[in-house]
Structure formats: structure tokens, C-alpha cells
Amino acid sequence: MRRFFVDEIPSTHGSFSITGAEARHMTRVLRMEPGERMVLLDSKGARFQAVIKEVGGHHVLVNLEKPLSAPAPSPVHMTLCQSLLKSQRMDLLVEKTSELGVDRVLPFISERTVVKVDGDKAQGKLRRWQEIARSAAKQSDRALPAEIGSLYYYDQMLAALAMESALRIILWEQEGIRSLKDLLRSHSPAPRVLALVGPEGGFTEREVKQAHEAGFVSVSLGRRILRAETAAISLVTILQYEWGDLGLQ
């Protein structure tokens, strides 16, 4: 059955109206009709099987039939801190890491970030990434979409994360001693991971030094120099394979 997000599924159950983007998608794109069933998800993790009762010009009236069990969360909670990338690459990163199960994406501006955004433009981007994360959650049958944090400057982000207890990783292409493989094989599975990935030009030595002082361990992904979005997607995939639920039924 197709899956759709609503802000909140009523606790009284029964019937309620779906409006906005999801209603438009149901009626104008999918041409859904009365009698068709779906799965409804909300921002609190609730999910219900529902059936369409009535299709209107700007709404879809549904009956809630029965609650459904949500999939279990991954054993590892992942926060991906990503330096802002050009639009299509950042969109791809949010989509694919969301599908792979990242819990939170924190975009930030570092010294070599190419993209420049002002307040209004930043808010527009955040709304777009939140919608991408919702769509990815429907695609991958997540209980909740990935959280998209506010846009930080690098120093601000490190300060905001200071009190969080987690294994801290920073990808650095100049790290010549420790690979991600070495770190994972020498470290017991961590319930929470904070990962820093830089922009197209990578981190500066000053930024890496700041990360080390904030408790981050620098690792490389091997001899290949990857695009930033490829590195982030690879990192999340490896963590899910080694410590998470990738491949589990």
C-alpha cells in the first residue's frame, strides 16, 4: 500500500480529512478514488491503515481502519553533519542518507563552503530538505523522517554538539594513519555516532584541529578522493552495515 505523511493522526480515530500537498498528490497525481487503501504516518511515529471515503477538490476524507506496527529503529543513531553543498548534490545527499536511515542531518557552513545563502534562502532550503526527508521516509518505510537541523556556521555547530555523548568521526582525506575500517574494527558498536563531512574542497587544517579538540577522531575512506555527497552516503552505508540494520529483515 502507498504511504502518506500527515501532521498528526487523531487519537479519536474514526474519520478525518487530509489536506495540503499529500491530498493534492493523492488526487491530482495518483488519481486515487473512494475505496482505495493506504498507510498513514505521522510526526509522532503512529501509523494506521486507512481507506478513502470521499475525494473533494482540496481534501481527501479517510476512515482509519486499524493501527499498524512501526519498524524498529536502527541500533545506531546517526547524526550527519554536512557542509553545505550545491543544490542538486545536497538534495541527493539528504534523500539517500535518509533512505539509509540517518536520524539527523545538520547542514553547516565551513571555510571552503562554496554555496552562499541568506536568511530567507536558507529557510527555503531547509523546507525543501525536510520535504525530501519525508518523501525518503515513505520510500524506505521509516517510522519517522530524518530530522533536518538549522543551518550552522562550523564553530557554532561544534559548540552546539559539545554536550552530546557519541562516537565522533570526521572524514579527512589527508588522514594517513586511521581508516574508517580500522576504527570500526577496533571499537565496540556505538549506540550514537556524530559524523562530520566537509564541502567539495574538504576541511582546512584549522577545522580538523578544532574537531580533534572537540573529541572527533579523523578517519579516511581509503585512497580514493570522493565527492562530498558520495563520501557522506558511503559513510552512512558502512555504519549501517557494520553496526546498524542494513540487510536485516
Secondary structure as UniProt FT lines:
FT   STRAND          3..6
FT   TURN            11..12
FT   STRAND          15..18
FT   HELIX           20..24
FT   HELIX           25..29
FT   TURN            34..35
FT   STRAND          37..42
FT   TURN            43..44
FT   STRAND          47..55
FT   STRAND          60..67
FT   STRAND          77..83
FT   HELIX           87..100
FT   STRAND          104..109
FT   TURN            111..112
FT   HELIX           119..140
FT   STRAND          147..148
FT   STRAND          152..153
FT   HELIX           154..160
FT   TURN            161..163
FT   STRAND          167..171
FT   TURN            173..174
FT   HELIX           180..186
FT   STRAND          192..197
FT   TURN            200..201
FT   HELIX           205..213
FT   TURN            214..215
FT   STRAND          217..220
FT   HELIX           228..243
FT   TURN            246..247
//
